[in-house]
Amino acid sequence: MRRTRGEQVFYMINYVLLTLVAISCILPLLNIVALSLSDARAVVSGKVGLWPVDFTWFSYHSLLTGTPILNAFWNSVEITLIGTGLSMAVTIMAAYPLSRRHFYNRRFFTMAMVFTMIFNGGLIPTYLVVQNLGLVNSYGALWLPGLVSTYNMLIMRSYFENLPGEVDEAARIDGCGELGLLFRIVLPLSKPLLATIALFYGVGYWNSFMNVMIYINDTSKYNMTVLVQNMIMSNLNVQDFTDPTMISNLTPEGIRAAAVIVMVIPILAVYPFLQKYFVKGVMLGSIKG
Amino acid sequence: MKGELTAGKPRLEPPDSEVRQRIRQQRLRRFKTNIPLILMFLPVILFYLTFRYAPIGGLVMAFKDYNFYDGLWHSPWVGLDHFHTLFSDPRTVEIIRNTLFLSLLSIIVGFPIPIILAIMLNEVRNIAFKRTVQTVVYMPHFFSWVIIAMMIMTVFSLENGIVNRWVEAWTGEPYPFMYNKGSWIAVFVGSGIWKDMGFNAIIFLAALTTIDPSQYEAAQMDGASKLRQIWHVTLPGIRSTIILLLILSMGRVMEVGFDQVYMLQNSNVNEVADVISTYIYRTGLQGAQFSLTTAMGLFESLVAFILIFCANYIARRFNEGLW
C-alpha cells in the first residue's frame, strides 16, 4: 500500500524519537566507560565525554589492587548462582503441583500465595523472623526470605498448564509417574520459560542491595552493589590505598566508574543471549495473566 | 464403607457397589499420584508460612510495645498508640505525603510512556532497527540502582557532568540538578521511567500482536490518519491489558522503591525525598524502634490493599476486573 504524506511524516517522527530514546539508554553507559579509561587530570577537568581522554587502565588497576572489589565480585557470584539455583528449584516445586488438575486444594493454595503479593508483613516483622532463625550475617538471609517470587511462580504455573495435554496422557500410558513427567516432559518443554525466570532471579540476586545492607554485617561478605555504594557514599577514602604513587593519580570518579563497569560487565555478557528468551517469556506470561 | 451400614435400602445393589468400588479405586489412584506432588509441595508451604505468613502475624507488634526482653508475645499491648504518634508527628505525616506524591507522580507521568513506546515500536517496519532499539531500551531494567544512581550523578554532576557542561555553555552557570527540590523530583521520576519503560513496554507489545491487521486496513479505507488509527484501533485493542496493569500499579502506590530513593537522596532534598521505606529502615532497623515502624508498615500495606480493591472494583464496572 502506498504511504500518504501524513504517514510519511508519522514514520519519520517515529524513527527519530525511537532513535533518541535508544541513544539516551546508551550514552550514559558510554560516558562511564570513557571516564573509567581516562587519565585522572582529564576526568577532573571535565574533558571526558564519550571517548576516553589520555587512555589508561589505571582506574581498573587501582580498583582491583587497592579495594576488596574482587572479593565482593566472588561474593556476588556465589549469592547469584546458589540463590538462583535454590529459587528455581523451589519455584518449580510450587508451580508444578499447582499446575496439575488433580492436585488437592490447588485453588486454595494459589489464592493463599496470591494474597501474599498484595498484603505482606513488611520489613520489620520479616527482619525479626530472619533474626530469630539465626540467619543474620549469613547468605541464608539473602536466599531464604526471597526463595519464591509469587509472580514468577504464577507465570510458570500457567505455562505448565498450557502445555499440550496429549503428551501428558501418552507419557502416563507409557508408565510415567508424576516425577518422570516433570523431569522428562514438562521441564524439557519449558526451556525458554525456565531461562527467562532464571534470568529474573539471577538479576535480582546480582543486584540485591537492601537485603545485604540489612542482614550482612561482615564487610568481607558484602556483594558488589553494597561495596560500590559504600565507595560512592563515603567519597572514597584515598588513604585506603597503600601505594602513595596511586594517590596522586587517583580520582574518585575514575575508580567509581571502573567499579560500575565491573558490575555491569557480567550482565552485558549474558544479556544478548537471553534477550530473546525473556521477551518470549514475558509475553507468554502476559497473555494468560 | 459408609454404605454397608445402611443395609436393607434398595440402593445397595451389586452394580452400585461396583460403581462405588470404582470410585474408591479412582480416589486411591488420585491419592497415589498426589503423593509425590504433596511431598514436593511441603517445603513450599513451609516457606510461605515462615517467610510470608509469620511476618503478617508479626504485624501485631504494631499494637504492642515491643521489647527484646519480653519478646513479641509478652510485650504489653498499647492499642493504637503508635498510630497516634505517627499521625500527630508532622515529620512522619510529611514522609507519608512524600511517598504518595512521588509514587503518584511516577505513575501518572510514567504509566503512559511504555504504552506509547510499545505503539511506536509496533509501527516500525524495519525489523533490524526495531530489534536494535528494543535491545537497548530493555537494558537499563537489568542494572541495579547503584549503577543507575552512579550514572545519574556522573551525568548531572556539578563540576564535570556532561549535562552541566551543556547547561554552562548555554546559560553560563551550571545547574545543581540533584540539590534543588524541584529538579531532584524530576530526576527521580525521570530515572524511574528511564529504567523500566522499555521493559514495561514488552507486555503491551505482546498485547498489540493480538490485534487483527484487517482492522487497520478497514480504518485506512475509511480514510483514518495514522494517529486516528492508533486512537480508534490500537488503544481499544490493548484496553484490557492497560486496565490490568493500572490496577496492579495501584497496589504499588504506597511503595517507593527503597533502592532508588536511598541512593538518589541527599541532605539538601530530604524534605521531599524522605519516604516510608527509608523511614522504616532508618528509624526501625537503625533506631531499633520496631513497634512504631511496624505500625507505619502496616499502614502502608493496608492503604495499598484498599487501593487495589478500589481499582479492581472500578475496573469490574467496565467488565475488566482482576477477580
Chai-1 contact restraints between the chains, C-beta under 6 A:
chainA,res_idxA,chainB,res_idxB,connection_type,confidence,min_distance_angstrom,max_distance_angstrom,comment,restraint_id
A,G6,B,S225,contact,1.0,0.0,6.0,A-B,restraint_1
A,E7,B,K226,contact,1.0,0.0,6.0,A-B,restraint_2
A,F10,B,K226,contact,1.0,0.0,6.0,A-B,restraint_3
A,N14,B,M120,contact,1.0,0.0,6.0,A-B,restraint_4
A,N14,B,E123,contact,1.0,0.0,6.0,A-B,restraint_5
A,L18,B,M120,contact,1.0,0.0,6.0,A-B,restraint_6
A,L18,B,V133,contact,1.0,0.0,6.0,A-B,restraint_7
A,A22,B,V133,contact,1.0,0.0,6.0,A-B,restraint_8
A,A22,B,V136,contact,1.0,0.0,6.0,A-B,restraint_9
A,C25,B,V136,contact,1.0,0.0,6.0,A-B,restraint_10
A,C25,B,V137,contact,1.0,0.0,6.0,A-B,restraint_11
A,C25,B,P140,contact,1.0,0.0,6.0,A-B,restraint_12
A,I26,B,V136,contact,1.0,0.0,6.0,A-B,restraint_13
A,P28,B,M151,contact,1.0,0.0,6.0,A-B,restraint_14
A,P28,B,V155,contact,1.0,0.0,6.0,A-B,restraint_15
A,G46,B,N160,contact,1.0,0.0,6.0,A-B,restraint_16
A,M93,B,M40,contact,1.0,0.0,6.0,A-B,restraint_17
A,M93,B,V44,contact,1.0,0.0,6.0,A-B,restraint_18
A,A94,B,V44,contact,1.0,0.0,6.0,A-B,restraint_19
A,P97,B,L37,contact,1.0,0.0,6.0,A-B,restraint_20
A,P97,B,M40,contact,1.0,0.0,6.0,A-B,restraint_21
A,P97,B,F41,contact,1.0,0.0,6.0,A-B,restraint_22
A,H102,B,R30,contact,1.0,0.0,6.0,A-B,restraint_23
A,F103,B,L37,contact,1.0,0.0,6.0,A-B,restraint_24
A,T116,B,R52,contact,1.0,0.0,6.0,A-B,restraint_25
A,I118,B,G251,contact,1.0,0.0,6.0,A-B,restraint_26
A,I118,B,F305,contact,1.0,0.0,6.0,A-B,restraint_27
A,I118,B,I308,contact,1.0,0.0,6.0,A-B,restraint_28
A,F119,B,S301,contact,1.0,0.0,6.0,A-B,restraint_29
A,F119,B,F305,contact,1.0,0.0,6.0,A-B,restraint_30
A,G121,B,P55,contact,1.0,0.0,6.0,A-B,restraint_31
A,G121,B,I56,contact,1.0,0.0,6.0,A-B,restraint_32
A,G121,B,G58,contact,1.0,0.0,6.0,A-B,restraint_33
A,G121,B,L59,contact,1.0,0.0,6.0,A-B,restraint_34
A,G122,B,G297,contact,1.0,0.0,6.0,A-B,restraint_35
A,L123,B,I280,contact,1.0,0.0,6.0,A-B,restraint_36
A,I124,B,G284,contact,1.0,0.0,6.0,A-B,restraint_37
A,I124,B,F290,contact,1.0,0.0,6.0,A-B,restraint_38
A,I124,B,T293,contact,1.0,0.0,6.0,A-B,restraint_39
A,I124,B,T294,contact,1.0,0.0,6.0,A-B,restraint_40
A,P125,B,P55,contact,1.0,0.0,6.0,A-B,restraint_41
A,P125,B,G58,contact,1.0,0.0,6.0,A-B,restraint_42
A,P125,B,L59,contact,1.0,0.0,6.0,A-B,restraint_43
A,T126,B,P55,contact,1.0,0.0,6.0,A-B,restraint_44
A,V129,B,A54,contact,1.0,0.0,6.0,A-B,restraint_45
A,V129,B,P55,contact,1.0,0.0,6.0,A-B,restraint_46
A,P145,B,F51,contact,1.0,0.0,6.0,A-B,restraint_47
A,L147,B,F47,contact,1.0,0.0,6.0,A-B,restraint_48
A,E178,B,T33,contact,1.0,0.0,6.0,A-B,restraint_49
A,E178,B,P36,contact,1.0,0.0,6.0,A-B,restraint_50
A,E178,B,L37,contact,1.0,0.0,6.0,A-B,restraint_51
A,L179,B,P36,contact,1.0,0.0,6.0,A-B,restraint_52
A,V203,B,F142,contact,1.0,0.0,6.0,A-B,restraint_53
A,N207,B,S144,contact,1.0,0.0,6.0,A-B,restraint_54
A,F209,B,D259,contact,1.0,0.0,6.0,A-B,restraint_55
A,M210,B,F258,contact,1.0,0.0,6.0,A-B,restraint_56
A,T225,B,S144,contact,1.0,0.0,6.0,A-B,restraint_57
A,T225,B,V146,contact,1.0,0.0,6.0,A-B,restraint_58
A,V228,B,V146,contact,1.0,0.0,6.0,A-B,restraint_59
A,Q229,B,V146,contact,1.0,0.0,6.0,A-B,restraint_60
A,V260,B,I147,contact,1.0,0.0,6.0,A-B,restraint_61
A,V260,B,M150,contact,1.0,0.0,6.0,A-B,restraint_62
A,I267,B,F142,contact,1.0,0.0,6.0,A-B,restraint_63
A,V282,B,I202,contact,1.0,0.0,6.0,A-B,restraint_64
A,M283,B,A206,contact,1.0,0.0,6.0,A-B,restraint_65
A,S286,B,I203,contact,1.0,0.0,6.0,A-B,restraint_66
A,S286,B,A206,contact,1.0,0.0,6.0,A-B,restraint_67
